[in-house]
Amino acid sequence: MRVIKEPLFHFILIGIAIFGWFNWVSPQSEGDDKGEKIAINEVDVDLLSTRFEASWKRAPSEAELEALIDALVREEVLVREARKLGLDKGDQVIRARLAQKMEFLTTAIASSVDPDEAELQAYLEDNAERFMTPSLVAFDQVFLGETAEPSEMAEVLSALNSGEDWSQLGVPSLLLQTMPLSALSVVDSAFGRGFSGNLTDLEVSVWSGPIQSGYGKHLVRVTGIQAGGLPPLDDIREAVLSEWRRETGDDLAQAQYEILAAQYEIQTPTGEGDDQ
């Protein structure tokens, strides 16, 4: 188990309390269901009302609420009887769903907590590569074809520098003549791998070349360059907070699992779990 980050300690304590409460209020064995009454309390009713309102954007009527309660009782009866018949045993769908609900408990804790400004800033700096914005470049290009001779390229370049209509020069093609400000990866997807790498050092607003693409040679005029970098926290707060919560939830889930697993003697054919 890797070292748990200090901010996770109080999350884990909350998680232990939640799991302990569920363990206390849950039946201890299948036999406990026999003869046990089914009691729907105010918490259950509030939850039913909340779910109804979330779906229908209004509170349920008395008749609708009564129907929801009846449905819950019916579900509880059928679930208990199914358990008595052992229908939950060996059902991978049920097992997976129960495991998922346990994971949700820890995820919910992480998603309900907001880190302070300093902690979120530190997380951004520690994970800068995840939030870096790419470099962008914009340019005009005149396609010269695959077999353009040096004399032809020099003639076109001279025409460009003399102010002729550049959109009418070169060899017609389906390639974009003007590329708006785009990520280098987008440029390469349009002109071939490595094409963008030849543009970033060109002088802006000056026709240069020839530049080789996957299709042939080009004369290029860079019209704009925007360097990539790490944006300020205020500009990407929601993205950083989302990642922080996701990673915190993962750490908490693993820590909580190890606490729960430590209660069991685990044996496997390989012996890897014997020390749990």
TORKOL-4160 file (C-alpha; in steps of 0.2 Angstrom, whole numbers, padded with zeros to 4 digits, m for minus):
276
<pt num="1" X="0000" Y="0000" Z="0000"/>
<pt num="2" X="0007" Y="0016" Z="m0005"/>
<pt num="3" X="0009" Y="0030" Z="0007"/>
<pt num="4" X="m0008" Y="0039" Z="0010"/>
<pt num="5" X="m0008" Y="0057" Z="0007"/>
<pt num="6" X="m0012" Y="0067" Z="0023"/>
<pt num="7" X="m0028" Y="0075" Z="0017"/>
<pt num="8" X="m0035" Y="0057" Z="0015"/>
<pt num="9" X="m0035" Y="0053" Z="0033"/>
<pt num="10" X="m0051" Y="0061" Z="0038"/>
<pt num="11" X="m0059" Y="0054" Z="0022"/>
<pt num="12" X="m0054" Y="0037" Z="0028"/>
<pt num="13" X="m0061" Y="0040" Z="0045"/>
<pt num="14" X="m0078" Y="0045" Z="0038"/>
<pt num="15" X="m0078" Y="0030" Z="0026"/>
<pt num="16" X="m0075" Y="0019" Z="0041"/>
<pt num="17" X="m0090" Y="0026" Z="0050"/>
<pt num="18" X="m0101" Y="0024" Z="0035"/>
<pt num="19" X="m0096" Y="0006" Z="0032"/>
<pt num="20" X="m0098" Y="0003" Z="0051"/>
<pt num="21" X="m0116" Y="0010" Z="0051"/>
<pt num="22" X="m0121" Y="0000" Z="0036"/>
<pt num="23" X="m0114" Y="m0015" Z="0044"/>
<pt num="24" X="m0124" Y="m0012" Z="0060"/>
<pt num="25" X="m0140" Y="m0008" Z="0052"/>
<pt num="26" X="m0139" Y="m0023" Z="0039"/>
<pt num="27" X="m0145" Y="m0041" Z="0043"/>
<pt num="28" X="m0131" Y="m0051" Z="0050"/>
<pt num="29" X="m0136" Y="m0067" Z="0042"/>
<pt num="30" X="m0149" Y="m0074" Z="0030"/>
<pt num="31" X="m0158" Y="m0082" Z="0044"/>
<pt num="32" X="m0162" Y="m0065" Z="0052"/>
<pt num="33" X="m0175" Y="m0062" Z="0038"/>
<pt num="34" X="m0186" Y="m0075" Z="0045"/>
<pt num="35" X="m0201" Y="m0068" Z="0054"/>
<pt num="36" X="m0193" Y="m0051" Z="0053"/>
<pt num="37" X="m0205" Y="m0037" Z="0050"/>
<pt num="38" X="m0203" Y="m0025" Z="0035"/>
<pt num="39" X="m0203" Y="m0007" Z="0042"/>
<pt num="40" X="m0202" Y="0008" Z="0030"/>
<pt num="41" X="m0196" Y="0023" Z="0040"/>
<pt num="42" X="m0196" Y="0042" Z="0036"/>
<pt num="43" X="m0178" Y="0041" Z="0029"/>
<pt num="44" X="m0185" Y="0028" Z="0016"/>
<pt num="45" X="m0199" Y="0039" Z="0012"/>
<pt num="46" X="m0188" Y="0055" Z="0010"/>
<pt num="47" X="m0177" Y="0045" Z="m0002"/>
<pt num="48" X="m0192" Y="0040" Z="m0012"/>
<pt num="49" X="m0198" Y="0058" Z="m0013"/>
<pt num="50" X="m0181" Y="0064" Z="m0018"/>
<pt num="51" X="m0179" Y="0052" Z="m0032"/>
<pt num="52" X="m0196" Y="0055" Z="m0039"/>
<pt num="53" X="m0193" Y="0074" Z="m0038"/>
<pt num="54" X="m0176" Y="0072" Z="m0047"/>
<pt num="55" X="m0185" Y="0063" Z="m0061"/>
<pt num="56" X="m0201" Y="0072" Z="m0063"/>
<pt num="57" X="m0195" Y="0090" Z="m0056"/>
<pt num="58" X="m0210" Y="0090" Z="m0044"/>
<pt num="59" X="m0214" Y="0082" Z="m0027"/>
<pt num="60" X="m0225" Y="0066" Z="m0028"/>
<pt num="61" X="m0243" Y="0067" Z="m0024"/>
<pt num="62" X="m0250" Y="0057" Z="m0009"/>
<pt num="63" X="m0256" Y="0043" Z="m0021"/>
<pt num="64" X="m0239" Y="0043" Z="m0030"/>
<pt num="65" X="m0230" Y="0042" Z="m0014"/>
<pt num="66" X="m0241" Y="0028" Z="m0008"/>
<pt num="67" X="m0238" Y="0019" Z="m0024"/>
<pt num="68" X="m0219" Y="0021" Z="m0022"/>
<pt num="69" X="m0220" Y="0014" Z="m0004"/>
<pt num="70" X="m0230" Y="m0001" Z="m0010"/>
<pt num="71" X="m0217" Y="m0004" Z="m0023"/>
<pt num="72" X="m0203" Y="m0003" Z="m0011"/>
<pt num="73" X="m0212" Y="m0015" Z="0001"/>
<pt num="74" X="m0215" Y="m0027" Z="m0014"/>
<pt num="75" X="m0197" Y="m0026" Z="m0019"/>
<pt num="76" X="m0191" Y="m0030" Z="m0001"/>
<pt num="77" X="m0202" Y="m0045" Z="0000"/>
<pt num="78" X="m0196" Y="m0052" Z="m0016"/>
<pt num="79" X="m0178" Y="m0049" Z="m0012"/>
<pt num="80" X="m0179" Y="m0057" Z="0005"/>
<pt num="81" X="m0188" Y="m0072" Z="m0002"/>
<pt num="82" X="m0175" Y="m0073" Z="m0017"/>
<pt num="83" X="m0161" Y="m0073" Z="m0004"/>
<pt num="84" X="m0170" Y="m0087" Z="0006"/>
<pt num="85" X="m0170" Y="m0097" Z="m0010"/>
<pt num="86" X="m0152" Y="m0094" Z="m0013"/>
<pt num="87" X="m0155" Y="m0085" Z="m0029"/>
<pt num="88" X="m0142" Y="m0072" Z="m0025"/>
<pt num="89" X="m0128" Y="m0085" Z="m0024"/>
<pt num="90" X="m0116" Y="m0086" Z="m0038"/>
<pt num="91" X="m0125" Y="m0072" Z="m0048"/>
<pt num="92" X="m0111" Y="m0062" Z="m0055"/>
<pt num="93" X="m0122" Y="m0047" Z="m0060"/>
<pt num="94" X="m0128" Y="m0046" Z="m0041"/>
<pt num="95" X="m0110" Y="m0048" Z="m0035"/>
<pt num="96" X="m0104" Y="m0035" Z="m0047"/>
<pt num="97" X="m0118" Y="m0023" Z="m0042"/>
<pt num="98" X="m0115" Y="m0025" Z="m0023"/>
<pt num="99" X="m0096" Y="m0022" Z="m0026"/>
<pt num="100" X="m0100" Y="m0006" Z="m0036"/>
<pt num="101" X="m0111" Y="0001" Z="m0023"/>
<pt num="102" X="m0097" Y="m0002" Z="m0010"/>
<pt num="103" X="m0086" Y="0008" Z="m0022"/>
<pt num="104" X="m0099" Y="0022" Z="m0023"/>
<pt num="105" X="m0098" Y="0025" Z="m0004"/>
<pt num="106" X="m0080" Y="0030" Z="m0005"/>
<pt num="107" X="m0082" Y="0040" Z="m0021"/>
<pt num="108" X="m0097" Y="0049" Z="m0014"/>
<pt num="109" X="m0086" Y="0055" Z="0001"/>
<pt num="110" X="m0072" Y="0062" Z="m0011"/>
<pt num="111" X="m0084" Y="0071" Z="m0022"/>
<pt num="112" X="m0092" Y="0080" Z="m0007"/>
<pt num="113" X="m0076" Y="0088" Z="m0001"/>
<pt num="114" X="m0069" Y="0103" Z="m0008"/>
<pt num="115" X="m0050" Y="0106" Z="m0006"/>
<pt num="116" X="m0043" Y="0123" Z="m0001"/>
<pt num="117" X="m0035" Y="0134" Z="m0014"/>
<pt num="118" X="m0017" Y="0130" Z="m0009"/>
<pt num="119" X="m0021" Y="0111" Z="m0010"/>
<pt num="120" X="m0029" Y="0113" Z="m0027"/>
<pt num="121" X="m0014" Y="0124" Z="m0034"/>
<pt num="122" X="m0002" Y="0111" Z="m0027"/>
<pt num="123" X="m0011" Y="0097" Z="m0036"/>
<pt num="124" X="m0011" Y="0107" Z="m0052"/>
<pt num="125" X="0008" Y="0110" Z="m0051"/>
<pt num="126" X="0011" Y="0092" Z="m0047"/>
<pt num="127" X="0001" Y="0086" Z="m0062"/>
<pt num="128" X="0005" Y="0100" Z="m0074"/>
<pt num="129" X="0007" Y="0088" Z="m0089"/>
<pt num="130" X="m0011" Y="0084" Z="m0088"/>
<pt num="131" X="m0017" Y="0102" Z="m0089"/>
<pt num="132" X="m0005" Y="0109" Z="m0102"/>
<pt num="133" X="m0012" Y="0117" Z="m0117"/>
<pt num="134" X="m0005" Y="0113" Z="m0134"/>
<pt num="135" X="0005" Y="0125" Z="m0145"/>
<pt num="136" X="m0005" Y="0132" Z="m0159"/>
<pt num="137" X="0000" Y="0138" Z="m0176"/>
<pt num="138" X="m0010" Y="0147" Z="m0190"/>
<pt num="139" X="m0003" Y="0148" Z="m0208"/>
<pt num="140" X="m0007" Y="0150" Z="m0227"/>
<pt num="141" X="0001" Y="0138" Z="m0239"/>
<pt num="142" X="0004" Y="0137" Z="m0258"/>
<pt num="143" X="0006" Y="0119" Z="m0264"/>
<pt num="144" X="0019" Y="0116" Z="m0276"/>
<pt num="145" X="0017" Y="0098" Z="m0280"/>
<pt num="146" X="0028" Y="0083" Z="m0277"/>
<pt num="147" X="0040" Y="0086" Z="m0292"/>
<pt num="148" X="0043" Y="0105" Z="m0291"/>
<pt num="149" X="0060" Y="0111" Z="m0298"/>
<pt num="150" X="0070" Y="0124" Z="m0288"/>
<pt num="151" X="0067" Y="0136" Z="m0302"/>
<pt num="152" X="0048" Y="0134" Z="m0301"/>
<pt num="153" X="0049" Y="0137" Z="m0282"/>
<pt num="154" X="0059" Y="0152" Z="m0284"/>
<pt num="155" X="0047" Y="0159" Z="m0297"/>
<pt num="156" X="0032" Y="0157" Z="m0286"/>
<pt num="157" X="0041" Y="0163" Z="m0271"/>
<pt num="158" X="0046" Y="0179" Z="m0280"/>
<pt num="159" X="0028" Y="0181" Z="m0286"/>
<pt num="160" X="0022" Y="0180" Z="m0267"/>
<pt num="161" X="0035" Y="0192" Z="m0262"/>
<pt num="162" X="0029" Y="0204" Z="m0275"/>
<pt num="163" X="0011" Y="0204" Z="m0269"/>
<pt num="164" X="0003" Y="0193" Z="m0281"/>
<pt num="165" X="m0014" Y="0185" Z="m0276"/>
<pt num="166" X="m0006" Y="0170" Z="m0267"/>
<pt num="167" X="m0022" Y="0160" Z="m0268"/>
<pt num="168" X="m0021" Y="0158" Z="m0287"/>
<pt num="169" X="m0003" Y="0152" Z="m0287"/>
<pt num="170" X="0004" Y="0134" Z="m0286"/>
<pt num="171" X="m0004" Y="0118" Z="m0290"/>
<pt num="172" X="m0023" Y="0115" Z="m0286"/>
<pt num="173" X="m0026" Y="0103" Z="m0272"/>
<pt num="174" X="m0039" Y="0098" Z="m0259"/>
<pt num="175" X="m0028" Y="0104" Z="m0245"/>
<pt num="176" X="m0033" Y="0119" Z="m0234"/>
<pt num="177" X="m0025" Y="0135" Z="m0241"/>
<pt num="178" X="m0027" Y="0144" Z="m0225"/>
<pt num="179" X="m0026" Y="0134" Z="m0208"/>
<pt num="180" X="m0033" Y="0143" Z="m0193"/>
<pt num="181" X="m0025" Y="0143" Z="m0176"/>
<pt num="182" X="m0024" Y="0124" Z="m0173"/>
<pt num="183" X="m0015" Y="0112" Z="m0162"/>
<pt num="184" X="0001" Y="0105" Z="m0170"/>
<pt num="185" X="m0007" Y="0087" Z="m0169"/>
<pt num="186" X="m0021" Y="0094" Z="m0180"/>
<pt num="187" X="m0009" Y="0101" Z="m0193"/>
<pt num="188" X="0000" Y="0085" Z="m0194"/>
<pt num="189" X="m0016" Y="0075" Z="m0196"/>
<pt num="190" X="m0020" Y="0087" Z="m0211"/>
<pt num="191" X="m0003" Y="0088" Z="m0219"/>
<pt num="192" X="0007" Y="0073" Z="m0213"/>
<pt num="193" X="0017" Y="0069" Z="m0198"/>
<pt num="194" X="0031" Y="0081" Z="m0194"/>
<pt num="195" X="0024" Y="0095" Z="m0205"/>
<pt num="196" X="0020" Y="0106" Z="m0190"/>
<pt num="197" X="0038" Y="0104" Z="m0183"/>
<pt num="198" X="0044" Y="0114" Z="m0198"/>
<pt num="199" X="0033" Y="0129" Z="m0195"/>
<pt num="200" X="0036" Y="0134" Z="m0177"/>
<pt num="201" X="0053" Y="0142" Z="m0181"/>
<pt num="202" X="0048" Y="0151" Z="m0196"/>
<pt num="203" X="0046" Y="0170" Z="m0196"/>
<pt num="204" X="0028" Y="0176" Z="m0194"/>
<pt num="205" X="0020" Y="0185" Z="m0209"/>
<pt num="206" X="0035" Y="0180" Z="m0221"/>
<pt num="207" X="0033" Y="0167" Z="m0235"/>
<pt num="208" X="0046" Y="0153" Z="m0232"/>
<pt num="209" X="0050" Y="0136" Z="m0239"/>
<pt num="210" X="0049" Y="0124" Z="m0247"/>
<pt num="211" X="0042" Y="0114" Z="m0233"/>
<pt num="212" X="0040" Y="0096" Z="m0236"/>
<pt num="213" X="0023" Y="0088" Z="m0231"/>
<pt num="214" X="0016" Y="0070" Z="m0234"/>
<pt num="215" X="0009" Y="0077" Z="m0251"/>
<pt num="216" X="0024" Y="0087" Z="m0258"/>
<pt num="217" X="0032" Y="0104" Z="m0256"/>
<pt num="218" X="0024" Y="0120" Z="m0250"/>
<pt num="219" X="0028" Y="0138" Z="m0248"/>
<pt num="220" X="0021" Y="0143" Z="m0231"/>
<pt num="221" X="0017" Y="0160" Z="m0222"/>
<pt num="222" X="0014" Y="0158" Z="m0204"/>
<pt num="223" X="0001" Y="0170" Z="m0198"/>
<pt num="224" X="0001" Y="0166" Z="m0179"/>
<pt num="225" X="0009" Y="0156" Z="m0166"/>
<pt num="226" X="0003" Y="0153" Z="m0148"/>
<pt num="227" X="0014" Y="0144" Z="m0136"/>
<pt num="228" X="0007" Y="0130" Z="m0125"/>
<pt num="229" X="0009" Y="0131" Z="m0107"/>
<pt num="230" X="0000" Y="0128" Z="m0090"/>
<pt num="231" X="m0015" Y="0139" Z="m0088"/>
<pt num="232" X="m0019" Y="0148" Z="m0072"/>
<pt num="233" X="m0029" Y="0138" Z="m0059"/>
<pt num="234" X="m0044" Y="0150" Z="m0061"/>
<pt num="235" X="m0045" Y="0146" Z="m0080"/>
<pt num="236" X="m0046" Y="0127" Z="m0077"/>
<pt num="237" X="m0053" Y="0126" Z="m0060"/>
<pt num="238" X="m0067" Y="0114" Z="m0064"/>
<pt num="239" X="m0056" Y="0102" Z="m0073"/>
<pt num="240" X="m0043" Y="0102" Z="m0060"/>
<pt num="241" X="m0056" Y="0099" Z="m0046"/>
<pt num="242" X="m0063" Y="0085" Z="m0056"/>
<pt num="243" X="m0046" Y="0076" Z="m0058"/>
<pt num="244" X="m0042" Y="0079" Z="m0039"/>
<pt num="245" X="m0059" Y="0071" Z="m0034"/>
<pt num="246" X="m0056" Y="0057" Z="m0046"/>
<pt num="247" X="m0039" Y="0053" Z="m0039"/>
<pt num="248" X="m0044" Y="0056" Z="m0021"/>
<pt num="249" X="m0058" Y="0044" Z="m0023"/>
<pt num="250" X="m0047" Y="0031" Z="m0031"/>
<pt num="251" X="m0034" Y="0033" Z="m0016"/>
<pt num="252" X="m0048" Y="0032" Z="m0003"/>
<pt num="253" X="m0056" Y="0017" Z="m0012"/>
<pt num="254" X="m0040" Y="0008" Z="m0011"/>
<pt num="255" X="m0036" Y="0013" Z="0007"/>
<pt num="256" X="m0053" Y="0008" Z="0012"/>
<pt num="257" X="m0052" Y="m0009" Z="0003"/>
<pt num="258" X="m0036" Y="m0013" Z="0012"/>
<pt num="259" X="m0044" Y="m0009" Z="0029"/>
<pt num="260" X="m0058" Y="m0020" Z="0025"/>
<pt num="261" X="m0048" Y="m0034" Z="0017"/>
<pt num="262" X="m0037" Y="m0034" Z="0033"/>
<pt num="263" X="m0052" Y="m0042" Z="0042"/>
<pt num="264" X="m0051" Y="m0058" Z="0032"/>
<pt num="265" X="m0039" Y="m0072" Z="0030"/>
<pt num="266" X="m0037" Y="m0073" Z="0011"/>
<pt num="267" X="m0030" Y="m0088" Z="0003"/>
<pt num="268" X="m0027" Y="m0090" Z="m0016"/>
<pt num="269" X="m0020" Y="m0104" Z="m0026"/>
<pt num="270" X="m0004" Y="m0093" Z="m0029"/>
<pt num="271" X="m0003" Y="m0088" Z="m0011"/>
<pt num="272" X="m0002" Y="m0070" Z="m0015"/>
<pt num="273" X="m0016" Y="m0065" Z="m0003"/>
<pt num="274" X="m0011" Y="m0076" Z="0012"/>
<pt num="275" X="m0003" Y="m0061" Z="0020"/>
<pt num="276" X="m0018" Y="m0050" Z="0020"/>
